[in-house]
Amino acid sequence: MVVGAMAIELDTVVIGSGPGGYVAAIRAAQKGQKVTVIEREFLGGVCLNVGCIPSKALIQAGHAYHSALEGAEVFGVTTEGTNLDFTKTQDWKDNQVVKKMTDGIGFLFKKNKIDVVWGEAYINNDKELTITGEGDEHQLYTYNNLIVATGSTPIEIPGFKFGGNIVDSTGALAFEEVPEKLLVIGGGVVGSELGSAYANLGSEVTILEGSPQLLPGFEKDMVKVVQKDMKKKGMKVITNGMAKEATDNGDSVTVKYEEKGKEKEITVSKVLVSVGRRPNTAEIGLQAAGVEMDDRGLVKVDEQGRTSVKNIYAIGDIVPGLALAHKASYEGIVAAEAIAGENAIVDYKSMPSIAYTDPELASYGLTEADAKEKGLDVHSFKFPFGGNGRAVSMANADGFVRLVATKDNNIIVGGQVVGPNASDAAAEIGLAIESGMTAEDIALTVHGHPTLNEAIKDCAEGLLGQAIHA
């Protein structure tokens, strides 16, 4: 049934309110556009509701609990009777973290005079779309410009149908109690983060990764530091392992898998399947509207996020590149400014990759291998956190900082950090790459003492052959 016989006219429309969509909407409004956001589920998308934000809340809770149990004794602090009330943990995550963030988006939309229409969008052509709301009621809208930011969905693998004790990342964030034994299938960022979080919360965790290396997006020497910590916590990591099938027993799950050509079996309380995500591009009318896509269902876009249809843009998980929240936000800003007639273009040269494992991993720009593949003549220097006073005083000195720079003029082209608070400490490297800074620029910048960021200064001095603390 069509609600309105006449189409409702809109200016700039954004489908999806995740970290790409809501940022694009706000920037478009700042640029003078009248913006309408179409959302089918919740403001903030996967990231704020069942992804980035709640997972970091659980990770932080895990750190607090693990530290209370074991991590404080080194400082002379002894705790007795430490208990975990996981119901309170989940309530804090949902109502004091997630709700605060999503309510904030609603406030920002109101402040920027952005309208929200609830329902499923279908793109009819380059001028019209239909929104299906409650009761299958349909309303036709026209638009001038469209930004598609529909995100992605966890991949379900054969033999591991989601439901019961077999969950995706969303389900793993909503456990009513900490599982006694947890099997994580997929040792990428999400699997490693949640696996580590539940290990800190008291689970016996096994990670089954199909490739030769855990966290395959990061360099081996970085991952080695994380695996050392996992082993210390009693976590088991199986690489080159292939999950075959699962049997949900009601109160447990039995999983058959292959390791080194041999079939094995493990019985656990819960199974988290975290093997990647697929773009939400099917059945929303993109192809009907003439938008070109690749064989993976990703939308082809130019450097402004524009699709093959000139007034339709696509950003985030539905376009090529890593599925990262900050990448989606960045692309959303570029698309909104392009619609406003500005010459904004994407430039991924310092795009960060971060894993909130123990310790954290952060990588900006090029690795040394990447740089050499691109024909750059580079060198690198690695500075250990064992030489950093702040890290040592935190009793958290495992890991290192590495900077990659051109040999002829020491321009910083990449950097990696594995260690305490790497996600924050490494931001300086991103700024250096984006600004075209040299190792000398960093070395001559006075860094506060004692700070973790001093390790980046020490690393820059190392590139110059002037390392003091190495």
HUSUL-V965310 format. One record per backbone hydrogen bond with DSSP energy under -1.0 kcal/mol. CO is the residue of the C=O (numbers start at 1). NH is the residue of the N-H. If there is no record, write none. Layout:
co=CO nh=NH
co=CO nh=NH
This chain:
co=1 nh=138
co=8 nh=142
co=11 nh=144
co=11 nh=145
co=12 nh=36
co=13 nh=147
co=14 nh=38
co=15 nh=149
co=17 nh=44
co=18 nh=22
co=20 nh=24
co=21 nh=25
co=22 nh=26
co=23 nh=27
co=24 nh=28
co=25 nh=29
co=26 nh=30
co=27 nh=31
co=28 nh=33
co=29 nh=32
co=34 nh=12
co=35 nh=115
co=36 nh=14
co=37 nh=117
co=38 nh=16
co=39 nh=119
co=42 nh=45
co=44 nh=48
co=45 nh=49
co=46 nh=50
co=47 nh=53
co=51 nh=55
co=52 nh=56
co=53 nh=57
co=54 nh=58
co=55 nh=59
co=56 nh=60
co=57 nh=61
co=58 nh=62
co=59 nh=63
co=60 nh=64
co=61 nh=65
co=62 nh=66
co=63 nh=67
co=64 nh=68
co=65 nh=69
co=66 nh=70
co=66 nh=71
co=67 nh=72
co=72 nh=75
co=72 nh=77
co=73 nh=76
co=85 nh=89
co=86 nh=90
co=87 nh=91
co=88 nh=92
co=89 nh=93
co=90 nh=94
co=91 nh=95
co=92 nh=96
co=93 nh=98
co=94 nh=99
co=97 nh=101
co=98 nh=102
co=99 nh=103
co=100 nh=104
co=101 nh=105
co=102 nh=106
co=103 nh=107
co=104 nh=108
co=105 nh=109
co=106 nh=110
co=107 nh=111
co=108 nh=112
co=109 nh=114
co=110 nh=113
co=115 nh=37
co=117 nh=39
co=120 nh=132
co=122 nh=130
co=127 nh=143
co=128 nh=124
co=128 nh=125
co=129 nh=141
co=130 nh=122
co=131 nh=139
co=132 nh=120
co=133 nh=136
co=134 nh=137
co=137 nh=133
co=138 nh=3
co=139 nh=131
co=140 nh=8
co=141 nh=129
co=142 nh=10
co=145 nh=13
co=146 nh=313
co=147 nh=15
co=148 nh=315
co=151 nh=280
co=153 nh=278
co=157 nh=160
co=159 nh=246
co=163 nh=166
co=165 nh=271
co=166 nh=163
co=167 nh=273
co=168 nh=172
co=169 nh=173
co=171 nh=174
co=180 nh=204
co=181 nh=269
co=181 nh=270
co=182 nh=206
co=183 nh=272
co=184 nh=208
co=185 nh=274
co=187 nh=215
co=188 nh=192
co=189 nh=193
co=190 nh=194
co=191 nh=195
co=192 nh=196
co=193 nh=197
co=194 nh=198
co=195 nh=199
co=196 nh=200
co=197 nh=201
co=198 nh=203
co=199 nh=202
co=204 nh=182
co=205 nh=236
co=206 nh=184
co=207 nh=238
co=208 nh=186
co=209 nh=241
co=211 nh=240
co=215 nh=218
co=219 nh=223
co=220 nh=224
co=222 nh=226
co=223 nh=227
co=224 nh=228
co=225 nh=229
co=226 nh=230
co=227 nh=231
co=228 nh=232
co=229 nh=233
co=230 nh=235
co=231 nh=234
co=236 nh=207
co=238 nh=209
co=242 nh=258
co=245 nh=256
co=247 nh=254
co=252 nh=249
co=253 nh=268
co=254 nh=247
co=255 nh=266
co=256 nh=244
co=256 nh=245
co=257 nh=264
co=258 nh=242
co=259 nh=262
co=262 nh=259
co=264 nh=257
co=266 nh=255
co=268 nh=253
co=270 nh=183
co=271 nh=167
co=272 nh=185
co=276 nh=155
co=278 nh=153
co=279 nh=281
co=284 nh=123
co=285 nh=289
co=286 nh=291
co=287 nh=290
co=292 nh=300
co=294 nh=297
co=298 nh=294
co=302 nh=305
co=303 nh=346
co=305 nh=314
co=306 nh=302
co=309 nh=312
co=311 nh=146
co=312 nh=307
co=313 nh=148
co=316 nh=319
co=318 nh=299
co=322 nh=324
co=324 nh=328
co=325 nh=329
co=326 nh=330
co=327 nh=331
co=328 nh=332
co=329 nh=333
co=330 nh=334
co=331 nh=335
co=332 nh=336
co=333 nh=337
co=334 nh=338
co=335 nh=339
co=336 nh=340
co=337 nh=342
co=338 nh=341
co=348 nh=351
co=353 nh=363
co=355 nh=357
co=355 nh=361
co=360 nh=419
co=361 nh=355
co=362 nh=417
co=363 nh=353
co=364 nh=415
co=367 nh=371
co=368 nh=372
co=369 nh=373
co=370 nh=374
co=371 nh=376
co=372 nh=375
co=377 nh=407
co=379 nh=405
co=381 nh=403
co=383 nh=401
co=384 nh=387
co=385 nh=388
co=388 nh=392
co=389 nh=393
co=390 nh=394
co=391 nh=396
co=392 nh=395
co=399 nh=385
co=400 nh=418
co=401 nh=383
co=402 nh=416
co=403 nh=381
co=404 nh=413
co=404 nh=414
co=405 nh=379
co=406 nh=410
co=410 nh=439
co=411 nh=406
co=413 nh=366
co=414 nh=404
co=415 nh=364
co=416 nh=402
co=417 nh=362
co=418 nh=400
co=419 nh=422
co=421 nh=424
co=421 nh=425
co=422 nh=426
co=424 nh=427
co=426 nh=429
co=426 nh=430
co=427 nh=431
co=428 nh=432
co=429 nh=433
co=430 nh=434
co=431 nh=435
co=432 nh=437
co=433 nh=436
co=437 nh=412
co=438 nh=442
co=439 nh=443
co=440 nh=444
co=442 nh=445
co=452 nh=455
co=453 nh=456
co=453 nh=457
co=454 nh=458
co=455 nh=459
co=456 nh=460
co=457 nh=461
co=458 nh=462
co=459 nh=463
co=460 nh=464
co=461 nh=466
co=462 nh=465
